[in-house]
Structure formats: C-alpha cells, structure tokens
Amino acid sequence: MRIWNEPYLETCCRAALHRLVLVGAGGRPDGLKDGPCLERLQGMGLACLRADGRYELTEAGQERHASEILKRKAG
C-alpha cells in the first residue's frame, strides 16, 4: 500500500510547475496570472524567487515534476 505524504497540488499549481520546467533557466517573472501558484510552489520548496524577480525550479521541484507530472519514479 502506498502512503501519500506530499501536499496536494491543485491543477493550476501543477500547470505552473510544468511551466517552470518548460521555461528553464530563464525563469518566470513575478506578477503573472500564475503568481499565486508560484508563491505556493515557493512555500512548498518547489520553486524559489531569484533576486531578479523571476521564479525558478528547485531540485525538489524537478523531482516533484518528474514523479507527479511525468509519472517517473524518483532515483
């Protein structure tokens, strides 16, 4: 039996996580419509706000994207 121990990601936040993957090193600027989701992702440690005001994916975010969006096992 698998026990789920990660906070649930709403569909909009899953999409924001995927957009962070797609944009890559350029990051996503603050102030877009998905801003609340990016803030939530940051609070969960899946994204971080850089000094230049753009969000980027963290290592934890990459792992979560792989497991939840791409359905790949960790490791």
Residue frames as a rotation matrix with the C-alpha (Angstrom) as fourth column:
MET 1
0.580 0.815 0.000 0.00
0.815 -0.580 0.000 0.00
0.000 0.000 -1.000 0.00
ARG 2
-0.427 -0.711 0.559 1.36
0.701 -0.651 -0.291 3.42
0.571 0.267 0.777 -0.97
ILE 3
0.278 0.449 -0.849 1.02
0.870 -0.493 0.023 6.22
-0.408 -0.745 -0.528 1.56
TRP 4
0.270 -0.091 0.959 0.73
0.635 -0.732 -0.248 9.73
0.724 0.675 -0.140 0.14
ASN 5
0.251 -0.239 -0.938 2.81
0.904 -0.288 0.316 12.15
-0.346 -0.927 0.144 2.21
GLU 6
-0.836 -0.514 0.191 3.13
0.548 -0.761 0.349 15.15
-0.034 0.396 0.917 -0.13
PRO 7
-0.367 0.724 -0.585 0.80
-0.045 -0.641 -0.766 18.13
-0.929 -0.255 0.268 -0.07
TYR 8
0.187 0.570 0.800 -1.75
0.827 0.349 -0.441 18.04
-0.531 0.744 -0.406 -2.87
LEU 9
-0.839 -0.398 -0.371 -1.09
0.106 -0.789 0.605 20.29
-0.534 0.468 0.704 -5.88
GLU 10
0.276 0.933 -0.230 -4.14
-0.026 -0.232 -0.972 21.92
-0.961 0.274 -0.039 -7.41
THR 11
0.494 -0.011 0.869 -4.41
0.812 0.364 -0.457 21.65
-0.312 0.931 0.188 -11.20
CYS 12
0.956 -0.115 0.270 -3.38
0.017 -0.896 -0.444 25.29
0.293 0.429 -0.854 -11.61
CYS 13
0.551 -0.792 0.262 -0.27
-0.687 -0.253 0.681 24.77
-0.474 -0.555 -0.684 -9.47
ARG 14
0.263 -0.412 0.873 0.63
0.404 0.868 0.288 21.60
-0.876 0.277 0.394 -11.38
ALA 15
0.739 0.065 0.670 0.44
0.664 -0.236 -0.709 23.68
0.112 0.970 -0.218 -14.57
ALA 16
0.877 -0.448 0.174 2.62
-0.466 -0.882 0.076 26.40
0.119 -0.148 -0.982 -13.04
LEU 17
0.346 -0.760 0.550 5.17
-0.290 0.470 0.833 23.76
-0.892 -0.448 -0.058 -12.03
HIS 18
0.362 -0.159 0.919 5.21
0.767 0.610 -0.196 22.44
-0.529 0.776 0.343 -15.59
ARG 19
0.920 -0.013 0.391 5.65
0.241 -0.767 -0.595 25.97
0.308 0.642 -0.703 -17.00
LEU 20
0.659 -0.738 0.143 8.69
-0.615 -0.420 0.667 26.41
-0.433 -0.528 -0.731 -14.74
VAL 21
0.146 -0.585 0.798 10.17
0.298 0.795 0.528 23.28
-0.943 0.161 0.290 -16.30
LEU 22
0.552 0.165 0.818 9.42
0.821 0.066 -0.567 24.50
-0.148 0.984 -0.099 -19.80
VAL 23
0.976 -0.141 0.166 10.91
-0.100 -0.967 -0.234 27.98
0.193 0.212 -0.958 -19.31
GLY 24
0.447 -0.858 -0.252 14.17
0.719 0.512 -0.469 26.57
0.532 0.029 0.847 -17.94
ALA 25
-0.311 -0.758 -0.573 16.95
0.949 -0.275 -0.152 28.83
-0.042 -0.592 0.805 -16.69
GLY 26
-0.603 0.111 0.790 15.18
0.263 -0.907 0.329 31.98
0.753 0.406 0.518 -17.86
GLY 27
-0.849 0.321 -0.420 12.68
0.434 -0.030 -0.900 31.68
-0.301 -0.947 -0.114 -15.03
ARG 28
-0.042 0.908 0.416 9.12
0.840 -0.193 0.507 33.03
0.541 0.371 -0.755 -14.85
PRO 29
-0.742 -0.248 0.623 8.60
0.004 -0.931 -0.365 36.67
0.671 -0.268 0.692 -13.93
ASP 30
-0.706 0.514 -0.487 6.65
0.586 0.037 -0.810 37.62
-0.398 -0.857 -0.327 -10.85
GLY 31
-0.577 0.542 -0.611 3.29
-0.361 -0.840 -0.405 39.29
-0.733 -0.013 0.680 -11.41
LEU 32
-0.811 0.331 -0.482 1.77
-0.397 0.295 0.869 36.90
0.430 0.896 -0.108 -13.96
LYS 33
0.166 0.984 0.060 -1.63
-0.785 0.095 0.612 35.24
0.596 -0.148 0.789 -13.58
ASP 34
0.545 0.012 -0.838 0.01
0.240 0.956 0.169 32.17
0.803 -0.294 0.518 -12.07
GLY 35
-0.244 -0.678 0.694 1.70
-0.444 -0.558 -0.701 34.29
0.862 -0.479 -0.165 -9.38
PRO 36
0.320 0.397 0.860 -0.34
-0.947 0.109 0.302 32.80
0.026 -0.911 0.411 -6.51
CYS 37
0.994 0.011 -0.111 0.63
-0.020 0.997 -0.075 29.30
0.110 0.077 0.991 -7.65
LEU 38
0.250 -0.968 0.019 4.29
0.177 0.027 -0.984 30.26
0.952 0.249 0.178 -7.95
GLU 39
-0.150 -0.233 0.961 4.14
-0.827 -0.503 -0.251 31.65
0.542 -0.832 -0.117 -4.41
ARG 40
0.734 0.466 0.495 2.59
-0.659 0.663 0.354 28.39
-0.163 -0.586 0.794 -3.19
LEU 41
0.823 -0.498 -0.273 5.26
0.258 0.756 -0.601 26.38
0.506 0.425 0.751 -5.02
GLN 42
-0.098 -0.873 0.477 7.89
-0.264 -0.440 -0.858 28.54
0.960 -0.210 -0.187 -3.35
GLY 43
0.123 0.236 0.964 6.31
-0.978 -0.137 0.158 27.92
0.170 -0.962 0.214 0.05
MET 44
0.939 0.250 0.236 6.48
-0.279 0.955 0.099 24.19
-0.201 -0.159 0.967 -0.63
GLY 45
0.136 -0.982 0.131 10.16
-0.351 0.075 0.933 24.42
-0.926 -0.173 -0.335 -1.61
LEU 46
0.325 0.066 0.943 9.44
0.691 0.664 -0.285 23.51
-0.646 0.744 0.170 -5.24
ALA 47
0.415 -0.208 0.886 10.39
0.675 -0.582 -0.453 26.93
0.610 0.786 -0.101 -6.63
CYS 48
-0.023 -0.411 -0.911 12.36
0.837 -0.506 0.208 29.93
-0.547 -0.758 0.356 -5.49
LEU 49
0.936 0.304 0.178 12.19
0.352 -0.831 -0.431 33.63
0.017 0.466 -0.885 -6.28
ARG 50
0.033 -0.990 0.135 15.54
0.984 0.009 -0.176 34.89
0.173 0.139 0.975 -7.54
ALA 51
-0.329 -0.286 -0.900 16.99
0.566 -0.823 0.055 38.33
-0.756 -0.491 0.433 -6.86
ASP 52
-0.995 -0.070 -0.066 15.99
-0.014 -0.573 0.819 39.39
-0.095 0.816 0.570 -10.40
GLY 53
-0.413 0.911 -0.010 12.30
-0.721 -0.333 -0.608 38.81
-0.557 -0.244 0.794 -9.56
ARG 54
0.029 0.385 -0.922 11.92
-0.840 0.509 0.186 35.59
0.541 0.770 0.339 -11.54
TYR 55
0.491 0.231 0.840 10.88
-0.696 0.684 0.219 32.19
-0.524 -0.692 0.497 -10.23
GLU 56
-0.196 -0.537 -0.820 12.96
-0.828 0.539 -0.155 29.13
0.526 0.649 -0.550 -10.95
LEU 57
0.748 0.463 -0.475 12.56
-0.255 0.862 0.439 25.45
0.612 -0.207 0.763 -10.21
THR 58
0.136 -0.688 0.713 14.38
-0.966 0.066 0.248 23.92
-0.218 -0.723 -0.656 -7.25
GLU 59
-0.803 -0.460 -0.379 15.79
-0.521 0.851 0.069 20.40
0.291 0.253 -0.923 -7.15
ALA 60
-0.738 0.611 0.286 12.75
0.107 0.525 -0.844 19.36
-0.666 -0.593 -0.453 -5.12
GLY 61
0.137 0.799 -0.586 10.56
-0.588 -0.411 -0.697 20.91
-0.797 0.440 0.413 -7.82
GLN 62
-0.286 -0.329 -0.900 12.32
-0.934 0.307 0.185 18.92
0.216 0.893 -0.395 -10.52
GLU 63
-0.995 -0.101 0.011 11.76
-0.099 0.949 -0.299 15.72
0.020 -0.299 -0.954 -8.54
ARG 64
-0.391 0.920 0.038 8.09
-0.010 0.037 -0.999 16.53
-0.920 -0.391 -0.005 -7.92
HIS 65
0.118 0.389 -0.914 7.57
-0.902 -0.342 -0.262 17.32
-0.415 0.855 0.311 -11.61
ALA 66
-0.634 -0.441 -0.635 9.18
-0.685 0.702 0.196 14.03
0.359 0.559 -0.747 -12.60
SER 67
-0.975 0.219 0.044 7.08
0.163 0.831 -0.531 11.99
-0.153 -0.511 -0.846 -10.16
GLU 68
-0.312 0.932 -0.184 3.73
0.230 -0.114 -0.966 13.79
-0.922 -0.344 -0.179 -10.44
ILE 69
0.281 0.403 -0.871 3.62
-0.687 -0.550 -0.475 15.27
-0.670 0.732 0.122 -13.93
LEU 70
-0.154 -0.449 -0.880 5.83
-0.946 0.324 0.000 12.85
0.285 0.833 -0.475 -15.85
LYS 71
0.802 0.540 0.256 4.90
-0.598 0.728 0.335 9.90
-0.005 -0.422 0.907 -13.58
ARG 72
0.220 -0.818 -0.531 8.54
-0.145 0.510 -0.848 8.78
0.965 0.264 -0.006 -13.22
LYS 73
0.839 0.002 -0.543 9.87
0.498 0.399 0.770 7.13
0.218 -0.917 0.334 -10.11
ALA 74
0.790 -0.588 0.176 12.48
-0.613 -0.737 0.285 9.01
-0.038 -0.332 -0.942 -8.08
GLY 75
0.185 -0.838 0.512 16.08
-0.349 0.431 0.832 7.94
-0.919 -0.333 -0.213 -8.41
